[in-house]
Amino acid sequence: MSFLDVTVSIGFAMLSLSLVLAFIRLVRGPSLSDRVVALDFIGALAVSFIALYTVSSRNAVYLDAAVVIALIAFLGTVAFARYVEWQKEV
């Protein structure tokens, strides 16, 4: 077992734990802002999972999916920020 295999396994375990904790925050979040931040973090974790899988499989094909997920998560966060700003004006 190489050092890269061990590191990738530890990375997957840490990302999995982070995903569980972010999902708990998404469900229990006391405010809408907490839930949106948790959802944005879950998107970042999805990109991290794909990037780590790309490293472990040594195949760069999956990076396109990571870029698409990152762009969608960014647009969702911007849309929510505009919604909150609009709510303050009304």
C-alpha positions in Angstrom: 0.0 0.0 0.0 1.5 3.3 -1.1 1.6 6.6 0.7 -0.9 8.0 -1.9 -3.4 5.3 -1.2 -3.3 5.9 2.6 -3.6 9.6 2.1 -6.5 9.3 -0.3 -8.3 6.9 2.2 -7.8 9.4 5.0 -9.0 12.2 2.8 -12.2 10.3 1.9 -12.8 9.5 5.6 -12.4 13.2 6.6 -14.6 14.4 3.7 -17.3 11.9 4.7 -17.3 13.1 8.3 -17.5 16.7 7.0 -20.4 15.8 4.8 -22.3 14.2 7.7 -21.7 17.3 9.9 -22.8 19.6 7.1 -25.9 17.6 6.5 -26.8 17.9 10.2 -26.3 21.7 10.0 -28.5 21.7 6.9 -31.3 19.9 8.7 -31.0 21.6 12.1 -29.9 25.0 11.1 -31.8 27.6 13.1 -31.9 30.1 10.3 -32.2 30.1 6.5 -28.7 31.6 6.2 -27.2 28.6 8.2 -29.0 26.2 5.8 -27.7 28.0 2.7 -24.1 28.1 4.0 -24.4 24.3 4.8 -25.7 23.6 1.3 -22.9 25.7 -0.2 -20.4 23.7 1.9 -21.9 20.4 0.7 -21.3 21.6 -2.9 -17.7 22.4 -2.0 -17.4 18.9 -0.4 -18.8 17.3 -3.6 -16.1 19.1 -5.6 -13.5 17.9 -3.1 -14.8 14.3 -3.4 -14.6 14.5 -7.2 -11.1 16.0 -7.1 -9.9 13.4 -4.6 -11.4 10.6 -6.7 -9.6 12.1 -9.8 -6.3 11.9 -7.9 -6.9 8.3 -6.8 -8.0 7.1 -10.2 -5.4 9.1 -12.1 -8.0 10.1 -14.6 -8.8 13.7 -15.3 -12.1 13.1 -17.0 -14.0 13.8 -13.7 -12.7 17.3 -13.3 -15.4 18.7 -15.7 -18.1 17.5 -13.4 -16.3 19.2 -10.5 -16.2 22.5 -12.4 -19.9 22.3 -13.2 -20.8 21.6 -9.6 -18.7 24.5 -8.4 -20.3 26.9 -10.8 -23.8 25.8 -9.9 -23.0 26.2 -6.2 -21.6 29.6 -6.7 -24.6 30.8 -8.7 -26.9 29.4 -6.0 -25.0 31.4 -3.3 -25.1 34.6 -5.4 -28.9 34.1 -6.0 -29.5 33.7 -2.2 -27.4 36.8 -1.4 -29.5 38.8 -3.9 -32.7 37.4 -2.4 -31.6 38.4 1.1 -30.7 41.9 -0.1 -34.1 42.2 -1.8 -35.8 41.1 1.4 -34.1 43.9 3.4 -35.3 46.5 0.9 -38.9 45.4 1.1 
